[in-house]
Amino acid sequence: MKIIYKYEIKLEFGLQKIELPFGAEILSVQMQADSLCIWALINPKTNVKTIRIIDIIATGIYIHDIKKFQYHNTFIGTVQYEGYVFHVFISNE
């Protein structure tokens, strides 16, 4: 049995941590009102948590070590808010 949960994250550049159940499948990242949210398909009976790293990068910002960045991150979506465009990535488990 699985369920979809919503997790709010900060709308700010750079790295931040989020705790998710192990095996969570990211479905979407979008704005809901003024909050940046991630929706994930999880097993609610999973007691094992994992720390994942969220990286938010604005359009036009240089990524200095692209090979390391691509290896450790998965793109989960682009969000537009108040005229800005943000690209959201999450670390691999």
Rosetta constraint file for C-alpha pairs under 8 A:
AtomPair CA 1 CA 43 HARMONIC 6.39 0.50
AtomPair CA 1 CA 44 HARMONIC 7.83 0.50
AtomPair CA 2 CA 41 HARMONIC 6.51 0.50
AtomPair CA 2 CA 42 HARMONIC 5.46 0.50
AtomPair CA 2 CA 43 HARMONIC 4.58 0.50
AtomPair CA 2 CA 44 HARMONIC 6.49 0.50
AtomPair CA 3 CA 41 HARMONIC 5.65 0.50
AtomPair CA 3 CA 42 HARMONIC 5.54 0.50
AtomPair CA 3 CA 43 HARMONIC 6.37 0.50
AtomPair CA 3 CA 44 HARMONIC 6.73 0.50
AtomPair CA 4 CA 39 HARMONIC 6.53 0.50
AtomPair CA 4 CA 40 HARMONIC 5.47 0.50
AtomPair CA 4 CA 41 HARMONIC 4.47 0.50
AtomPair CA 4 CA 42 HARMONIC 6.15 0.50
AtomPair CA 5 CA 39 HARMONIC 5.68 0.50
AtomPair CA 5 CA 40 HARMONIC 5.53 0.50
AtomPair CA 5 CA 41 HARMONIC 6.54 0.50
AtomPair CA 5 CA 42 HARMONIC 7.10 0.50
AtomPair CA 6 CA 37 HARMONIC 6.45 0.50
AtomPair CA 6 CA 38 HARMONIC 5.69 0.50
AtomPair CA 6 CA 39 HARMONIC 4.50 0.50
AtomPair CA 6 CA 40 HARMONIC 6.51 0.50
AtomPair CA 7 CA 37 HARMONIC 5.50 0.50
AtomPair CA 7 CA 38 HARMONIC 5.16 0.50
AtomPair CA 7 CA 39 HARMONIC 6.32 0.50
AtomPair CA 7 CA 40 HARMONIC 7.91 0.50
AtomPair CA 8 CA 35 HARMONIC 6.65 0.50
AtomPair CA 8 CA 36 HARMONIC 5.81 0.50
AtomPair CA 8 CA 37 HARMONIC 4.35 0.50
AtomPair CA 8 CA 38 HARMONIC 6.33 0.50
AtomPair CA 9 CA 18 HARMONIC 7.59 0.50
AtomPair CA 9 CA 35 HARMONIC 7.48 0.50
AtomPair CA 9 CA 36 HARMONIC 5.60 0.50
AtomPair CA 9 CA 37 HARMONIC 5.84 0.50
AtomPair CA 9 CA 38 HARMONIC 7.35 0.50
AtomPair CA 10 CA 16 HARMONIC 7.89 0.50
AtomPair CA 10 CA 35 HARMONIC 7.58 0.50
AtomPair CA 10 CA 36 HARMONIC 6.44 0.50
AtomPair CA 11 CA 35 HARMONIC 7.36 0.50
AtomPair CA 11 CA 36 HARMONIC 5.90 0.50
AtomPair CA 11 CA 56 HARMONIC 7.88 0.50
AtomPair CA 12 CA 56 HARMONIC 6.83 0.50
AtomPair CA 13 CA 55 HARMONIC 7.18 0.50
AtomPair CA 13 CA 56 HARMONIC 5.04 0.50
AtomPair CA 13 CA 57 HARMONIC 5.95 0.50
AtomPair CA 13 CA 58 HARMONIC 7.38 0.50
AtomPair CA 14 CA 54 HARMONIC 7.93 0.50
AtomPair CA 14 CA 55 HARMONIC 5.36 0.50
AtomPair CA 14 CA 56 HARMONIC 5.50 0.50
AtomPair CA 14 CA 57 HARMONIC 6.82 0.50
AtomPair CA 15 CA 53 HARMONIC 6.41 0.50
AtomPair CA 15 CA 54 HARMONIC 5.57 0.50
AtomPair CA 15 CA 55 HARMONIC 4.65 0.50
AtomPair CA 15 CA 56 HARMONIC 6.90 0.50
AtomPair CA 16 CA 53 HARMONIC 5.65 0.50
AtomPair CA 16 CA 54 HARMONIC 5.25 0.50
AtomPair CA 16 CA 55 HARMONIC 6.69 0.50
AtomPair CA 17 CA 51 HARMONIC 6.39 0.50
AtomPair CA 17 CA 52 HARMONIC 5.78 0.50
AtomPair CA 17 CA 53 HARMONIC 4.67 0.50
AtomPair CA 17 CA 54 HARMONIC 6.11 0.50
AtomPair CA 18 CA 51 HARMONIC 5.68 0.50
AtomPair CA 18 CA 52 HARMONIC 5.38 0.50
AtomPair CA 18 CA 53 HARMONIC 6.28 0.50
AtomPair CA 18 CA 54 HARMONIC 7.10 0.50
AtomPair CA 19 CA 49 HARMONIC 6.42 0.50
AtomPair CA 19 CA 50 HARMONIC 5.66 0.50
AtomPair CA 19 CA 51 HARMONIC 4.59 0.50
AtomPair CA 19 CA 52 HARMONIC 6.27 0.50
AtomPair CA 20 CA 24 HARMONIC 6.53 0.50
AtomPair CA 20 CA 49 HARMONIC 5.56 0.50
AtomPair CA 20 CA 50 HARMONIC 5.46 0.50
AtomPair CA 20 CA 51 HARMONIC 6.39 0.50
AtomPair CA 20 CA 52 HARMONIC 7.14 0.50
AtomPair CA 21 CA 42 HARMONIC 6.72 0.50
AtomPair CA 21 CA 43 HARMONIC 7.54 0.50
AtomPair CA 21 CA 44 HARMONIC 7.99 0.50
AtomPair CA 21 CA 46 HARMONIC 6.30 0.50
AtomPair CA 21 CA 47 HARMONIC 6.99 0.50
AtomPair CA 21 CA 48 HARMONIC 5.92 0.50
AtomPair CA 21 CA 49 HARMONIC 4.33 0.50
AtomPair CA 21 CA 50 HARMONIC 5.95 0.50
AtomPair CA 22 CA 46 HARMONIC 7.04 0.50
AtomPair CA 22 CA 48 HARMONIC 5.64 0.50
AtomPair CA 22 CA 49 HARMONIC 5.15 0.50
AtomPair CA 22 CA 50 HARMONIC 5.38 0.50
AtomPair CA 23 CA 42 HARMONIC 7.01 0.50
AtomPair CA 23 CA 43 HARMONIC 7.92 0.50
AtomPair CA 24 CA 40 HARMONIC 6.02 0.50
AtomPair CA 24 CA 41 HARMONIC 5.73 0.50
AtomPair CA 24 CA 42 HARMONIC 4.80 0.50
AtomPair CA 24 CA 43 HARMONIC 7.44 0.50
AtomPair CA 25 CA 40 HARMONIC 5.29 0.50
AtomPair CA 25 CA 41 HARMONIC 5.03 0.50
AtomPair CA 25 CA 42 HARMONIC 6.55 0.50
AtomPair CA 26 CA 38 HARMONIC 7.18 0.50
AtomPair CA 26 CA 39 HARMONIC 6.15 0.50
AtomPair CA 26 CA 40 HARMONIC 4.33 0.50
AtomPair CA 26 CA 41 HARMONIC 6.43 0.50
AtomPair CA 26 CA 76 HARMONIC 7.26 0.50
AtomPair CA 27 CA 38 HARMONIC 7.52 0.50
AtomPair CA 27 CA 39 HARMONIC 5.52 0.50
AtomPair CA 27 CA 40 HARMONIC 5.21 0.50
AtomPair CA 27 CA 41 HARMONIC 6.75 0.50
AtomPair CA 27 CA 76 HARMONIC 7.84 0.50
AtomPair CA 28 CA 38 HARMONIC 5.74 0.50
AtomPair CA 28 CA 39 HARMONIC 5.29 0.50
AtomPair CA 28 CA 40 HARMONIC 7.17 0.50
AtomPair CA 28 CA 76 HARMONIC 6.59 0.50
AtomPair CA 28 CA 77 HARMONIC 6.82 0.50
AtomPair CA 29 CA 36 HARMONIC 7.24 0.50
AtomPair CA 29 CA 37 HARMONIC 5.63 0.50
AtomPair CA 29 CA 38 HARMONIC 4.42 0.50
AtomPair CA 29 CA 39 HARMONIC 6.39 0.50
AtomPair CA 29 CA 76 HARMONIC 6.55 0.50
AtomPair CA 29 CA 77 HARMONIC 5.77 0.50
AtomPair CA 29 CA 78 HARMONIC 7.56 0.50
AtomPair CA 29 CA 79 HARMONIC 7.35 0.50
AtomPair CA 29 CA 88 HARMONIC 7.68 0.50
AtomPair CA 30 CA 36 HARMONIC 5.90 0.50
AtomPair CA 30 CA 37 HARMONIC 5.58 0.50
AtomPair CA 30 CA 38 HARMONIC 6.69 0.50
AtomPair CA 30 CA 77 HARMONIC 7.80 0.50
AtomPair CA 30 CA 78 HARMONIC 7.86 0.50
AtomPair CA 30 CA 79 HARMONIC 5.92 0.50
AtomPair CA 31 CA 35 HARMONIC 5.54 0.50
AtomPair CA 31 CA 36 HARMONIC 4.57 0.50
AtomPair CA 31 CA 37 HARMONIC 6.02 0.50
AtomPair CA 31 CA 79 HARMONIC 6.95 0.50
AtomPair CA 31 CA 80 HARMONIC 7.97 0.50
AtomPair CA 31 CA 81 HARMONIC 7.54 0.50
AtomPair CA 32 CA 36 HARMONIC 6.33 0.50
AtomPair CA 32 CA 37 HARMONIC 6.69 0.50
AtomPair CA 50 CA 93 HARMONIC 7.71 0.50
AtomPair CA 52 CA 90 HARMONIC 6.62 0.50
AtomPair CA 52 CA 91 HARMONIC 5.57 0.50
AtomPair CA 52 CA 92 HARMONIC 7.29 0.50
AtomPair CA 52 CA 93 HARMONIC 7.06 0.50
AtomPair CA 53 CA 90 HARMONIC 5.59 0.50
AtomPair CA 53 CA 91 HARMONIC 5.09 0.50
AtomPair CA 54 CA 88 HARMONIC 7.03 0.50
AtomPair CA 54 CA 89 HARMONIC 5.74 0.50
AtomPair CA 54 CA 90 HARMONIC 4.57 0.50
AtomPair CA 54 CA 91 HARMONIC 6.53 0.50
AtomPair CA 55 CA 88 HARMONIC 5.90 0.50
AtomPair CA 55 CA 89 HARMONIC 5.13 0.50
AtomPair CA 55 CA 90 HARMONIC 6.24 0.50
AtomPair CA 56 CA 86 HARMONIC 6.34 0.50
AtomPair CA 56 CA 87 HARMONIC 5.67 0.50
AtomPair CA 56 CA 88 HARMONIC 4.68 0.50
AtomPair CA 56 CA 89 HARMONIC 6.40 0.50
AtomPair CA 57 CA 61 HARMONIC 6.75 0.50
AtomPair CA 57 CA 86 HARMONIC 5.69 0.50
AtomPair CA 57 CA 87 HARMONIC 5.22 0.50
AtomPair CA 57 CA 88 HARMONIC 6.57 0.50
AtomPair CA 58 CA 84 HARMONIC 7.62 0.50
AtomPair CA 58 CA 85 HARMONIC 5.95 0.50
AtomPair CA 58 CA 86 HARMONIC 4.57 0.50
AtomPair CA 58 CA 87 HARMONIC 6.10 0.50
AtomPair CA 59 CA 85 HARMONIC 6.04 0.50
AtomPair CA 59 CA 86 HARMONIC 6.43 0.50
AtomPair CA 59 CA 87 HARMONIC 7.30 0.50
AtomPair CA 63 CA 69 HARMONIC 7.76 0.50
AtomPair CA 65 CA 69 HARMONIC 6.10 0.50
AtomPair CA 66 CA 70 HARMONIC 5.96 0.50
AtomPair CA 67 CA 71 HARMONIC 6.17 0.50
AtomPair CA 68 CA 72 HARMONIC 6.29 0.50
AtomPair CA 69 CA 73 HARMONIC 5.99 0.50
AtomPair CA 70 CA 74 HARMONIC 7.17 0.50
AtomPair CA 72 CA 91 HARMONIC 5.46 0.50
AtomPair CA 72 CA 92 HARMONIC 5.83 0.50
AtomPair CA 73 CA 89 HARMONIC 5.86 0.50
AtomPair CA 73 CA 90 HARMONIC 5.29 0.50
AtomPair CA 73 CA 91 HARMONIC 4.37 0.50
AtomPair CA 73 CA 92 HARMONIC 5.73 0.50
AtomPair CA 74 CA 89 HARMONIC 5.33 0.50
AtomPair CA 74 CA 90 HARMONIC 5.32 0.50
AtomPair CA 74 CA 91 HARMONIC 6.23 0.50
AtomPair CA 74 CA 92 HARMONIC 6.56 0.50
AtomPair CA 75 CA 87 HARMONIC 7.64 0.50
AtomPair CA 75 CA 88 HARMONIC 6.14 0.50
AtomPair CA 75 CA 89 HARMONIC 4.36 0.50
AtomPair CA 75 CA 90 HARMONIC 6.56 0.50
AtomPair CA 76 CA 87 HARMONIC 7.97 0.50
AtomPair CA 76 CA 88 HARMONIC 5.76 0.50
AtomPair CA 76 CA 89 HARMONIC 5.45 0.50
AtomPair CA 76 CA 90 HARMONIC 6.88 0.50
AtomPair CA 77 CA 87 HARMONIC 6.01 0.50
AtomPair CA 77 CA 88 HARMONIC 5.43 0.50
AtomPair CA 77 CA 89 HARMONIC 7.27 0.50
AtomPair CA 78 CA 85 HARMONIC 6.93 0.50
AtomPair CA 78 CA 86 HARMONIC 5.64 0.50
AtomPair CA 78 CA 87 HARMONIC 4.45 0.50
AtomPair CA 78 CA 88 HARMONIC 6.09 0.50
AtomPair CA 79 CA 85 HARMONIC 5.81 0.50
AtomPair CA 79 CA 86 HARMONIC 5.18 0.50
AtomPair CA 79 CA 87 HARMONIC 6.39 0.50
AtomPair CA 79 CA 88 HARMONIC 7.66 0.50
AtomPair CA 80 CA 84 HARMONIC 5.59 0.50
AtomPair CA 80 CA 85 HARMONIC 4.53 0.50
AtomPair CA 80 CA 86 HARMONIC 6.26 0.50
AtomPair CA 81 CA 85 HARMONIC 6.56 0.50
AtomPair CA 81 CA 86 HARMONIC 7.97 0.50
